[in-house]
Amino acid sequence: MPEGDTVWLVARRLDEALSGHALTRADLRVPSLATTDLTGRRVLTTVARGKHLLTRIDGGLTLHTHLRMDGMWHLYRPGVRWHGGPEHQIRVLLTTSEWDAVGYRLPVVELVETALEQAAVGHLGPDLLDPAFDLDEAVRRLCADPDREIGQALLDQRNLAGIGNLYKAESLFLAGISPWTPVGAVDDLPALVMTARRLLDLNKGRAAQITTGDDRTGYDHWVFERTRRRCRRCGTAVRAAMQGQAPYDRITYWCPTCQPGAAPQASSAPPIRGARPRGY
């Protein structure tokens, strides 16, 4: 699932392409919205809320979409061949005089009243990329379940919105905290949250997600997807294990030396199939 910085960048590109322009064509290819006609309405803005996208349209309507694992938005100039997937995978098509915005494999497509957007995203915790990010509220939500493992708590979008598996692993490594540490045992929770926010903010304007400061392929992450490779700090083999309960379990990466403390009994896992090779 894309991280919050990726969704933020998608929102910015949709906003730059569509905002201020009237829709010359609008197809919402989900059964509940198949007869909805937005043609002629002007797109006002597109914003990200955590990992959710909100495209606000003239007349008090908001198109709410979510990418989850496989969804994507592509932008094409009129007349350019679309190449994001076969026609049957298109869920949304928004066309203006200057752009075709094509939403492929979007698992969430709904139209809500703009005044009632909270019905779609009100459950989310503070958005890490919101300029008005409420650190105290994020920490309060995390601390509401002090016995929960911090790796799981950070991924819970009800606590704070925007962190995915990559930034969870990298933030915990930089803070020297085992992903299995109970929230209540984390010494400086605000500092951990702000580390995650800083990483998201540094990467939000680019496609690459770099946490080490080194943009060379294979050098861009500390522990994420580096199972059994040497830790860049101490040389210990990076380990990986599944954390959480299905269907919400995720693979977690950490260095047992740099992140001492609680760990699962089965603390290794094979590299993810299809993952990009990463060197030392």
N, C-alpha and C positions, 0 to 999 in steps of 0.2 A: 504494500500500500504506500502511495507517495507520502513523503514527509510534508510538513506544513509549508516549508519554503518552496517546494515544487508547486503546490497548489496556489500559493501567493503569486508566483511567477505566471502561472496560467491565468489567474484572475487579472493580472496587470496587462497581459497581452490581449485578452478578450476586451478589456476595458478600453485600451488604446485603439483597437480595431473597430469596435462597434458603437461605443458611446457617442451620443449626439446624432446618430443616423437612424433613419426610419427603416423598418424591416420590409423588404420587398417580397420576402418569402419566409415562412416560419412553419416548419414541420416538427411536431412533437410526436415521435413514433412509439408511443406507449398507449395501450388500449384506453386508459382513462382520459387521455388528452387528445386522442386521434382527430376529433372534430374541432378542436380549439383553433381559432383563427386570430393570429397576432399581427397579420399583415397590416402595414401602415402605422403601427405603433413605433414610437421612438425608444431606443435603448438608452437608459439613463446612466447606468454604471454597472460594473461587475466587481464584486469584492469577495475576498476570501474570509471565511470564519472558521479558523482551525483548518480542517481538511474539507470543508464544505464550500461550494461556490454559489453565490447569490447574484443573479443577473436581474437587475431591477429595470422594469419596463413601464413606459408611460401608461397611465391609467390605473396605477396602484397595484401592479402585479409584480411578482418576483418568481423567476425560474430558479428553482433549487436543484442543483446537481451535485453528485458525489462521484469521484473516480474509483474509489476502493482499489482493487488489485489491477484491473484490466482496462478501466475506462481512460479515455483521453479526448482532448479537444485539439483539432487541427484548424489552422487558418489558411485559406487559399484565395488568391486573387481570382476574379471572375474569368472563367475559361480555362483555368489551370486544372489538370487532371487530379482528382482526389486519390490518395494512395494510403489512407489510414486503415483500410480493411475493405471487405466486400460490402456491397450495398445493404445487405440484410443486417449488418452490425451497426448501422447508423441509427441512433436513438433521437438525435436532435439535429435540426438544420436551421440555422439562422443566417439569412442572407440580406446584405445591404447592397447599395450600389458599388461599394468598394471591396467587400470581403464576403467570402463564404466561411462561416464558422460551423464546423462539422463535429458533432459529438459522437464518438464511437464507443460502443459497449458500456455505456453509462448505466450502472445498476440502479441509480436513484435519479429519477426525473419527476419533478412535481411542480405544479404551479400553485402558489399561495398568494394571499393578499400581502402586500408589502408591510402593512400595519401589523400583520400576524406572523411575521418571520420567526418570531420566538418559538412558535409551535414546531418549527423545523430544527432550530439550532439552540433553543433556550436551555437545553440540558448540558451544553458544553461549559467547561470551566473557562477561566481567563485565557484569551488568545495570546500566545507568546509573541506574535508579531504585531499585535495591536500597540500603537504608540502609547496608549493609555493603559498598558498591561498592569493588572492589579496583582502585585507580588504577594501581598498579605492574604488576599483571598485564595490564591493558588496554594500557598503554604497551609492555610486553614483547611482546605479541602483534602490535601494530602494527609494532614495530621488527624483527620477524622477517623482513620483506620490505621492506628499506629503499628498494628501487628502485621500488616500487609507487606509483602516483599517490595522493596523500592522499585525494582525492575518492572513489576506489574503496575504499580501505582502510577509511574510516569507515563505509561502507555494508555492509561484510562483517560479518555478525552473529557470525562466529567470532572476531572481534577484540574487539568490544564490542557489546552487545545493546541495541537501542532506537532507534538513529539511523536516520531515513529521509531521503528526498531533501530535505525542507524544512529539517530541522535541520542536515544536511550543508552546504547552501548558506549558511544564516544563520550558522552557527558559523565557517565559513571566512571569510566577509565580516568578521565582528567581529574575527577574528584577523589580518586583512589578508593572507591566504594564498591563492594561486591554487590551484584544485582540482587542477591538473596538476603541482603541486610534488611531487617524490619524498618519501616519508615521511622518509627519512634527511636531507633538507635542511630539514625543519621545525625552527625554532630552539627552540621551547618546546612540545613535544608534550603534556606534562601540562596546560599551561594551555589548550590547544585542547580537549582532552577534557573538562576541567572546565567550559569555556564551554558545550559541548553539554549536559553534565549539568545545568547551571544552567537552561538554557532549557527542557529537558524537565521539570524539577522545578517551574518557575514555572507551567507550563501544564497540569500533570497533573490538576488538579482542575476544569478547565473545558473546554467544547467548543471555544472559540476558541483559536487558536495564535498568540500575539502575541510577536514578538521585538523590536519597536521601543519598546515601552512605550506605544504609541498604539493604542487599540482601534477607531478609526474605520475603516470599510471603505475599503480601498485604502491605508491608512497602517500596516498591522499588520506588514508584512515589509520587510526591507532590499532583498533582490534576488530572492527566490523568486517566480517567475512574473511578473517585471517586465521581460521582454525589451524592449529598445529604449527603455525609460523612463529618465528621468534618475536617476542615483545620488543618494540622499538626502544624501550627504556632499559629493560633488565635482561633481555635475552631468553626469558622463560617462554615456553610454548603457550601460545594463546589457546584458550579452551572454549568450548561451546556446548550448550545443552538447551533442551527445551524448557521453557518456563511458563507456568500458567496452565489452566485447564482448557482442553479442547471445547469449543472451536476457537478459543481466544488465546491458545498457546502460541508462543513465538520462540524462535531460536535466539539465544542470548550469548554474546561473546564477552570474554573478560580475561584478564591476566591474573592468575592466582597469587602472584607475588606482589604486583603493584596494587591489587585490589583484594587484600586479605580479608578473611572473615568467613561468613556462612557460604556454603557451596553445596550443590546437590551431590548425592552419592555417585550417580552416573554423570560425570562432568566432561564428557567429550562427545562430539558429534561429527559426522563426516561433512566435508564442504558441501554447500548447497549445489545441487546439479544445475548447471548452466550459469553459475556465478562467474563473473569476470575474474581471471587469474590475477592474483595480487602477489607481488614480490616483496622482498624485505625492504 
